[in-house]
């Protein structure tokens, strides 16, 4: 499964490592994913990967 948030769709971003000498090499910024159990409307539970920011928002709104 991809490194992608099931709620917001947030995925990896690209950027550069920059050394003190300003040498630039490519790197990836991965989302802070957490596996959580979510109860669906029919009473079953399902595991989904959610980024920490969306998990915080979900707990705030519930």
C-alpha positions as CSV (number, residue, x, y, z in Angstrom):
1,X,0.0,0.0,0.0
2,X,1.2,3.5,-0.8
3,X,2.4,6.0,1.8
4,X,-0.7,8.0,1.5
5,X,-3.3,9.3,4.0
6,X,-6.7,7.7,3.6
7,X,-8.5,10.8,4.7
8,X,-6.7,13.8,3.1
9,X,-4.7,12.0,0.4
10,X,-1.5,13.5,1.6
11,X,1.5,11.7,0.2
12,X,5.3,12.0,-0.1
13,X,6.8,15.4,-1.2
14,X,10.2,16.0,-2.8
15,X,12.9,18.4,-1.7
16,X,16.6,18.8,-1.2
17,X,19.0,18.0,1.5
18,X,21.2,21.1,1.8
19,X,24.6,20.8,3.4
20,X,26.6,23.7,4.9
21,X,28.5,23.9,1.7
22,X,25.1,24.3,-0.2
23,X,25.5,20.9,-1.9
24,X,22.0,19.8,-2.8
25,X,20.8,16.2,-3.1
26,X,17.3,15.0,-3.6
27,X,15.2,13.6,-0.6
28,X,11.6,12.7,0.2
29,X,9.4,14.1,2.9
30,X,7.1,11.3,4.0
31,X,3.8,12.0,5.8
32,X,3.5,11.1,9.5
33,X,1.2,8.1,9.0
34,X,-0.5,6.2,11.9
35,X,-2.6,3.0,11.5
36,X,-5.9,3.5,13.3
37,X,-9.0,1.4,13.7
38,X,-12.2,3.2,12.5
39,X,-15.7,2.0,13.3
40,X,-17.9,2.1,10.2
41,X,-21.7,2.8,10.1
42,X,-22.5,-0.9,9.9
43,X,-20.6,-1.6,13.1
44,X,-17.5,-3.2,11.6
45,X,-14.0,-1.9,12.2
46,X,-11.4,-1.3,9.6
47,X,-7.7,-0.3,9.8
48,X,-6.7,2.7,7.8
49,X,-3.6,4.8,7.5
50,X,-4.1,8.4,8.6
51,X,-1.6,11.2,8.9
52,X,-1.2,12.6,12.4
53,X,-2.6,16.0,11.5
54,X,-5.9,14.5,10.2
55,X,-6.0,12.2,13.2
56,X,-5.8,15.2,15.5
57,X,-8.6,16.9,13.5
58,X,-10.8,13.7,13.6
59,X,-10.4,13.5,17.4
60,X,-11.2,17.2,17.8
61,X,-14.4,16.9,15.7
62,X,-15.7,13.7,17.3
